[in-house]
Amino acid sequence: MADTSPLTRTAPGSMKERLQKILAHAGVASRRAAEGLITAGKVRVNGKIVAELGASADPRRDRIEVDGKRIVLEKPIYLVLHKPRAVVSTLSDPEGRPSLADIVKNVGSRVYPVGRLDFHTSGALLLTNDGELTDALLHPRRDVPKIYVAKVRGMVSIESLDALRNGVVLDDGDKTKPADVFVLREEDRNTWLQITLYEGRNRQIHRMGEAVGHPVLRLARLSFAGISTDGLRPGQLRELSETELEKLKKNYLTPYRRARDIAAPKKKGPLAVDD
């Protein structure tokens, strides 16, 4: 029977971290997905299965494996992509459609998208191998701003604008959070809107448009968490600047860590772990 005992010892000079944090930093998966890998018994440390979420390890000294493959820490990389239309926001597609893998194949590190954009939606999409930052940006309580420009059918009334701003009931019965919405221009019996969301639901803007009788004809995301695609053509990407990265960590990662640490139960005795 495999040994599933937790790792609790800390050697002198050890730099132990929780396993899910190590896997996230290595670009294996987000922290939440990494927890699933651990509880499923897919993670081994020094040959032993570790299935306890409180377990820790030293990524410099311990041999950490997921499904038999050794984990090697990669240098964190942070990119913004101007996602083209007609590209899926995943690294593969069972239907054989163009995917992000075609765009990031020469990056040199494994990176994953922070959230998704619809197949026919273009615009700002962050890519990184930092699973912890990904979790922080996608956490529903962080209210990360996402700015879109949408072309909708028809001339949008003041009443419809107010409904979009204050929240509309979607087809599943849930009401959206308040959003910033204003008219950019009207042309050919259609309206261009700028919409800032502070939440992320599946095809949310399309569903909001349908809820007020103005189907979305075209959609692009101008920025995500303050990171824009200015200067990038569809299909191009760039590294985040130091200033951009510092702002992301200050505005989202630090509060996420603080909230997580407050919520984490205190452990005593031999099960205590280093973070």
N, C-alpha and C positions, 0 to 999 in steps of 0.2 A: 504493500500500500504506500502511496506517495506521502511524503512528509509535508503536511500543510501547516506546520507550526509557524507563528508570526516571528518576524525578526525584531528583536528587542534590544540586543546588545549594541552599544556604541563604543567602538574602539577609539583610542586616543588619536586625535587629528582627523577623525571621521567627519565627512560632510554629508550626513544622512538627510534624506528628504522622503516624503511620502511617495509611495510607488506611483500613484496616479499623477502626481506632479511631475515625476521623472518621465513618465510615458508621454505626457502632454508636451513637455519641453523638447522631447526627442522627435516630435512630429508624428508620433504613432497614431494619436487620436486626441480629441478634446478630453479635458479632465473627466467629464461626465461619462463619455464613452470608454475611457480608460478604466473607470471604476467597474463598468460592466465586464471588461476583459478580465479584471482581477477576480471578481466574484464568480465568474464562469470557470475559473481554474486554468486560464490560458497563460498565466504569467509564472515564470520560475525565476528564482534568485539563487544563484550558486547551486543550481540543479534541483532545488526544492520548490514545489508548488506553493505559492503564497496566495491565499484566497481571502485574506482579511484586509479590509480597507484601511485599517490603522497601521498597517505594516510600513516600514521604511527601509531604505537601502542607500548605499553610497554609490552613486553612478560612476565614480572614478575607480572604485576598488571592486565592486561586486559585478558578477556576470548576470545581467538581466536579459531574459529571453521572453518573447511573445510568440506563441505557436512555434517554438523551436528556433526562432530567428533572434540572434543577439541584437540588442539595442545599442546603437552608438549615438551619443548626443551630437546633434548638429548645431552649427552656429545659427542663432535665430535670424530669420529673414522676414522682412515686412515689405509687401508690395501692394500697389494699387493698379488694377487692370481696368482699362476701358473695354468692358465686355461687349463684343459685337452682338447684333441680333442673330437669331438662328444658331445659337451655341448654347448647349446645356451647361448649367453651373455645377457640374460634377466632373470627376476625372475619368469617367467612363460612362457609356450609355448602352444599355442592352439593345436599343433600336438602331445603333450604329450612326447616330447623328453626331455632328461635330461637337467636341467637348473641350473642357479647359486643358486636358492633357496635350492637345495639339498646340496650345499657346505656351504652356509652362515647361515643355520638354527640355528646353535649354537653360533653365534657371540654375541648375546645378544642385538644388536641394529639393526635398519633398515639401511641397506647400499645399495647403488646403484652403478652400474658400471660407470666408467668414459669412455664413448665411448663403442665400441664393438669390438669383434673379431669374425671372421667367424666361423661357426659351426665346420669346420674341421681344424681351425687354433688354435694352442696352444700358451701359453706364457704369458707374463706380462699383467695383467689387474688390474688397480687400482679400489678399492672399498671404498666408503665413504658416510657419510650422510651430508657432507659439500657441499651444492648446489652451493655456491659462488665459491669455489675452482674448482668444476667441470666445471662451466661456463668459468672460467679463462683458464683452461687447454684445453678446447675444442674450444676456440675462434680462428677463422681462422687467426687472425693477430699475434698470439703468437708464431707461428713457433715451436711448441713443437716437439722435436726429438723423433722418434719412430724407433728403430733398429730391423730389421728382418733378419733371415737367411732363404733363399729360395733355394729349389732344383728345377731347371728348366730343361726341356728337351733339349738335344742337347748341342753342344759346342758353347759357346757365343763368337762372334767375337768382335774385338776392336770397330768396327762401332756400333754394338748393345749396347756395354757398354757405348759408348759415347752418344748414343741416350737416354738411360735410365738416364744417369747423367744430360743431358741437358734439358730433358723433352720430352715426347712423346705425340702424339695426341691419345686420347682414343676413344672408340667406340661412345661416345656421342659428339665428336668434340672438346672437351676441352683438352687443353694441360696441362700436369702435371708440377709442379714446379721442379726446379733442385733438384737432390737427390745425396747422396753419395753412390756409388756402386763399389764394387770390388770383384774379384774372390777369393773364399776361397780354392776351389779345383775342380778338374775335375775327374770324375769316371764313368765308364760304359756308356760312351757317353752322360752323363748328367753333369751339372755344378751346384756347390753350390755357391751362391752369398750372400754377406752381403749387405743389402740395408737399408739406413737411409732416412726416409721420414720426411718432415717438413710440411705436410698437411695430411688431412684425407678424403679420398673419398671411396665410397662403393667398396669393393673388389679391391682396387687400384692396389696392386702388381700383382694380377692375371691378371688384365686388361693390365697392363704395359707389362707383359710377353707375352700376346697374341699379343700386338701391334708390338713387335719386332720378333715374330715368335718363341718364347720359352715359351710354356705353363708351368705354375707352377705345380709341382708335389707334393711338400710338403712345408709347411710354418709354421714358428714359430716366435713369437716376443720375442726378447731377453730383451728389456727394453722399458720403456715409460717414457719420461721426466727425464731420468737418473735413474729411479727406475728399478732394475733388479730382476730376479727370481733366482739369484744365491743361491744355497743351498736348493731350494724348489723343491720337486717332483710334478708332475702333480696332481692337486687337493689340494695341500697344500697352506696355506696362512700365512702371518705374518703381524704384525703392522709395520708401517714405523718408523724408528728411528727419534729421535729429529733432527739430522743433516739433514736427508732426507727431513723432513717436512719443516724445516727452508729454505732449498734451494728452494723447490717448491714455498713457499710463496714469497720468495725474487725474484725469477726469473719470476714468472707468476702471482701470486695474486696481488702483489703490483703494477706492471705495469698495470694490468687490472683495478684495482680500480682507478688508476690515470687517465687512458684514459677515463673511464666511468664518472668520476667527471668532467673532462674537457668538455665532450660532453653533459652532463646533462644541460638542460635549467635552468636558474636562475629564481626562483619563488619569487614574492614579495607579501607583504600584508598578509591577513589572510590565504592564501594557503601555506605559508611557512611551511616546515616540517624539523624535525631533522633527521640526518642520522647517 
